[in-house]
Amino acid sequence: MIKIQNADEVENDFFAPRSFTGSSETVQAVIENVKKYGDKALHDYCRKFDVSDPVSFEIPAGELEAAASGMEQEKPDIYKSIVYSHDLALRFALRQKESFDDFEIELEPGLFTGQKTIPVEHAGVYVPAGRFPLVSTVIMTVTPAVAAGVEDIVLCTPPRVHPDDKAAAQESGAEIPGDPFEGGKPYADEGIMAAAYICGVKHVYACGGSQAVAAMAFGTETIPAVDVIVGPGNKFVAAAKKEVYGTVGIDMLAGPTEVFIIADSSANPRWVAADLLAQAEHDVVAQPVLAVSDRALAEKVAAEIEKQLAVLPTRATAEASIRNCGRIIITESLEQAAEFANRKAPEHLELAMEEGAERDRVQALVHNYGSLFIGHSSAEVFGDYAAGLNHTLPTSGSARFTGGLSVRCFLKTVTTLRTVPGAAGVRKSAEAAGHLGDAEGLAAHAHAARIRL
């Protein structure tokens, strides 16, 4: 049963950031090996961790197209859903890009300052493929890069045994992590390859883990170096992104998923329970939280969670998450629930409330979240898959200072200065710069300003 507690019983630790990055020493060793030995190191790590160590890493474009064609024929509903999700995400990201406008303004006579927004040239995308190959992550990471205008997008994802090599792999008893099939054709999860083709990715590499992050950051004989690396992964991938930041840009350091639901008495217990379990099934340390001032509703939701868990195929993971990390908080008011949400700064925040003044008031109060879902029908899972929003969002309290992955992660905002010689504003700036150079003891600065007077 999920934990139910009163607001005054909530521990301070509940609001503290949760850290789940891997060993920095282990990841540093991986990065150094990839920097030094390139593709050879990647093959070494394939043999150590993966089910396949292909003869080369880049998956031919024809394989991507074949995966998409096969999905369209054999799984048309999934194919159409990916196309639909990609279309929504692209339209949303293109609108986001419009908000980063270029301008030039004359601040003083003859003193023109400006802003330009320029896409990065090379972007790297990491897509996990563990227990749940994240097809939707391809859409969420690639699409904003495309909308930003990035010319070169590469995607790395863990290797799989190629269908042509299946018989040989089974005969040799390989195809398990740490005992891979060696020397086969490069291949990856077919859903990920199909989504990559649909989203327009030209270069996909069968390479996973922290070694893939290192490869994209520094480049190898096969995998090119990029300017920005985005995408989720396990704790070692997160640690690798942290280590290479500065050499490349990154989107964020994402931890286990979390949802915080504020519900009023009009909320449907079945819907609320379903939304909590949708996050819980991700990971045993996912954190599903409900804040409600109605104890009767809290108890109904708790009972409904048990009922839905009983028939959930992913029960083992979801149940562990509910028991270890989940909770229902009985607040004194919905305003207090909003206060708790702001302190928690959750990845996903739902307002399971009836439309009206009360919901408007709570919506105005909350300001720390990765993405906000307003009203009973606005399921968080829509944001995960098909609503145009990006599902790569800040976790562990980082929504206090950043938003989620968006087109801005692939854009640089740079500034310009243009002056008219002898103009009043230019003379004024030169005089001010001279005095400030004097104040800081930087004589050459002061001279470079005054020489123009």
N, C-alpha and C positions, 0 to 999 in steps of 0.2 A: 504494500500500500504506500502511496506517495505520502511524504511527510506533510502534515498540516500544522502550522504554527501561527501564533499571534505576532503582530508587528513588533511588539516590544521584546520578543524572543529571538529576533533575527540577529545573528552574530555579525560583528564588524567584518569578519573574514569573508562574508558573503559578497561584500561590495569591493573586495580587493581584486586586482588583476590575477588571472590564473595563467601560470607559465607552463608550457608544455614543449619547449624546444629541446632538441636532442643535445648530446654531448658535443660541445664545441671542439674538444680535442680530436674526437673521431672525425668530425666533419672537416676540420682544418687539414687533417692528414689526407682525406679524399681530395680536397681542393688542390693541395700541393702536388699530389700525384698526377692529377689531370693536367695541371699547368706544366709539369715537367715531362710527362710521358704521352700526353694526348690520347689518341685512339687506343694505344696499347693499354693504358690505364682503364679506359672504358670497357674494353674486353675483359680485363681482369675482374672488374666489379660485376660485369654480367655473369661471369662464371661463379662468382661468390654469392650473388643475391638473386639472380633472375632465373626464369624457366628456359630462356633461350639466349645464346650468344651468337648472333647472326654474323655472317661473313663480313657484312658492311652494315652501316646504320641507316642510311637514307632509304625510305620506302618509296619505290617508284610511283610516279604520278598515276600510272595505269592501275596500280593496286588500290589507290584511294578512290578512283572513279569506279572500279569494279565493286568495291565495298558499298558505295552509294547506290549503284545500280541494283546490286543484290538486295539491299535493304528496301529499295522502292518496290521491288517485285515481291519479296517474301514477307516484309513487314511494312506494308504501305501506311498503316496508321502511325507508326513511329516515324517513318520518313516524312510524312506530311506535318507531323508535330514539330520536328526539327526545323523544317522549312518555315513554318508559321512562327516559331519562337525566334528564329534568326531574323525574320522580317520585322517583328516587333522590336527586337533589340537594336537592329540597325536604324530603324526610324527614330527610336528614342535617343540613341547615341548621336545621330546626325543633328537632332535638335539641341542636344547638349553642346555640340561643337559650335553651334550658332551663338551660344551665350559668351563665347570667348572671342569677342570682336577685336579687330585691329583699329587703332585710332591714332591721331596726332592732334595735339592741342597746344595752342599758343598761350603759355602760362603768363608770360610777360612780353612786352613788345620785342619781337625778334627772337624769342626763346621758345622753340618748338620741341615738346617732348612727346614721345609716342610709345605705343605698345604693339608688338607683333606676336602672333601665336603660330608656332612652327612645329610640325610633327617630327618625332624622332625618326631616324632613317631605318633602324633595325630593331625589331621587337621579338623577344623570345617568350613562348607560352609553354607552361608545364601543365600537363593533364594527368592526374593519377589514374591508375587502373588496378587497384587492389581488389578487395571484395566486391566493390561496386564501381565498375568503370564509369567515370563521370562524363557521359556524353554531353550533358548540358553545359559542363564547364568549358567545352570547346566553344560553344556559342558565346558564353559570357566573357571569355578572355579574348577571343579573336575579333569579335564583331566591333567592339569599341576601337580596336587598333585600326581596323579597316576604315571605320568612320572618321578617325583622326587623320587619315591620309598616309599611314605608314606604308612605305613601298615594299619592305622586305619583312615578312613574318615567318618565323620558324616555330615548329611545335615539337616538343619532346614528350614521349610517353613510353612506359615500360614495354619491353619486347615480348612478343608471343611467338610460338612456333607456327611457321607458315603451313597452310593446309597441304602443300606439296611435300612437306617434311614430316607430317604427322606419323605416317607408317614407320619411317625410320626412327623417329623419336620413341615411339612405343616399343619398337623391337629392341632398342638399346636400353630401355628402362629409364631414359632421361626425362626431361620436361618437368622437373620439380625445382623449386628455388634452391640454389646451391648445388644442384646437379643438372645443369641445363643441357639442352640439345645444342651442340656446337656446330658451326659452319653452315647453317641453313640460310634461307633467304630472309631478309629483314621484313618484319611483320609486326602488327600491333592489334589491339582490340578492334574488331571490325566496326563496332558502333562509333568508336572514336575516329577511325579512319573515314567513315562515311560522313560524319559531322564535319570533319576537317575539309573534306571536298566540298560539301554544301556551303560552308562558310568562306571558301575561296583560298584556303591555305595551299601553297604550292610545295612547301618543303616540310616533310614530317620525318622525324628520326626515332627509331626504335631504341630509345635510351631513357632510363628512368633513374629516380633517386637523386641524392645530393650530387652524384657525379654528373647528371644531366645539367643541373644548375651551374656547376663549375664549367662544364663544356660551353654552355651558352655565354657565360661571363667572360671567359678567356679565349675561347676558340680552340679547336683541335684541327687535325688534318681534314676532318670530314664536316664537323659541325661548326658553323661560323659564329664568331663573337657578335653579340648584340648590344644595344644601348639600354634596354629595359627588359626585365624579366618579371612576368606576372603569372599568377595561378597558384592554387592551393597544393597541399601535399602533407606528408606525415611530418613528425617532429624533426627528422633529419633534413628534409627538404626546407622546412622553415629555418632551421639553423644555418643551412647553406646560404639561403637568401640573405640572412642577416650578415653572414661573413663577407659576401661579395658586394654588399651595398657600399657604394662609393666608387667601385669600379664600374658598376652598372646601377641604374635606378631599379627599384622594386615597387610593387604595389603596396604590400603590407606584410606583416607577420601574422598570419591567421592561425588561431588555435581551434579547439573544438567548438562546434556550433552551439548556439544558445537562442532561446526564445523567451520573451517576457510578455505575458498577456495580462492586460488590465480588463477586467470584465465587470459589467453591472448585472443587475438581476434579470435583465432581458436576454442574457446570453444563453445559447443552447449548449447544455452540458456535453452532448455528443460531439458537437463541432469543436468545442474547446479541448476536450480530451483527445480528439483526433489530431488537432494541431500540436499539442504537447508531444504526442507519440511520434508525429512526423519528424520532429527534431531528435527525439530520444533514440530513434533507430539508427541514426548516423554513427553513434560512438558511445561506448560505455561511460565516457566522461562528458558527453553532451549534457547541456543544462536546460531543462524545461521548467519554467517558473510561471505560476499564476498568482496574481494579486487581486483580491476581491474583498469587498466589505460585507458580503452576504455569505454567512457560514453555511446556510442550507445549500447554496449553489456550490460551495467548495466541496461539500460532502457528496453531492451528486456527481461532480466532475471526477472526484476520486474513485467513486464506484464505477463510473463509466470507463475510466482508464483500465481498471481490472477486467472489465467485461471485454473491451477491445483487445487487450493484451492476450487474452485466452485464445484468440483466433488469428493473431498477428504472426505471419511467417518469420518476421525478424524479432520475435519475442525475446530471445536471449539477450540481444544487445539493448533493446528498448527497455526491458525490465531492469537491467543493471543500471542504466542511465536514470530511470525513474527512482530507483531505490537509493542510489549513491549521490545523485546530484539534483534530483527534482525536488520541488517543494511547492506548496500552496500557502501563501501568506494572507492571513486575515487582517486587513488594514482597518483603521478607524474610519477612513473615508477614501473616496476615489482620489482626492487631492493628495493624500498620503501615499497612495499607490503610485501616483505620478512622481512624487518626490523620490520614492524608492527606485523607480525606473531611471530617473536622472542620475542617481548615485551609482546604479548598476551599469548604466550605459550599454544596454544589450545590443547584440548583433541584429536581432529582429524584435520589433516591438509591435504588438497587436492591441488595438482598442476594440474589444469585443463588446461594443456598446450600441444602443439604439441611437439613431440620428436625432439630434436635438441640441439644446443649449448646454446640457451637461457634458455631452461628448465634445462639443466645441470648446468648452472650458478646459477639459482634460487635454485635448489636443494642443491647445495653446500653452499649457504648462510644460509639456514634455519637450526636451530639446537634445537629449543625448541618446542616439540610436543610429544603427547602420541603415535601416530602412523601416518605415512606419506603414502599418497596414490598418486602414481605418474602416471600421464597421464590420458587421457579422459576416458578410459575404466576401470580404477581402482576405481570403486565406493566404497565409504566408507562403504556402506551397506554390501559389500562382507566381510569386516573385522568384521562387526557385527555378521555375521552368518556362513560363510563357505569359509574361505581362509587360515585357519591354525593359523591366528593371534588371539590374545586375545582381546576381546572387553572391558575388565575391565581396564580402562585407567585413568590417572591423569587428574583432572579438575581444574578449577579456578586458573590457573597459576602454579599449582604444577608440571607441566611438566618441569619447570625450574630446578628441582632438583631430579626428580624421573621418572622412566618409569612405564609401566603398570604391571598388574598381570602377572606373568610368573613362570616358574619352580623354579626360584631363591627364590621366596617367601616361598618355602617349604624346602629350603636347608640352612644348616649352614656351613659357611666356617671357619674351625678351623685350628690352626697352631700347629706345632710340633717342638721340639728341641731335637737333639741327638748329643752327643759329644763323642770324643775319649779321654780318660784321658791322660793328659800330652802333648797333641798335641799343636803345636805352636799357632794355632788359638784360642784354648780354653784358653791358658795362657794369650794371648793378651786380650781376652774378659774379663777374670777375673780381670786383672789389670785395664782395663778401667772401669769396673763396680765398683771396689773399689774406684777409684778416684771420680766417679760420686756420689757414696754414701756419700763420704766425703763432696762433694760440696753441697749436699742437707741436710747435717746434720743427715743422717740416718746411724748411726754407725753399727747397726745390718746388714743392707744391705751390707755395705762395708766388714764387717767381714765374712758374708756368701760367698762372692766372694773370699776373700783372703785366706780363710781357705783351699781352693782347690789348692792353689799354692804350 
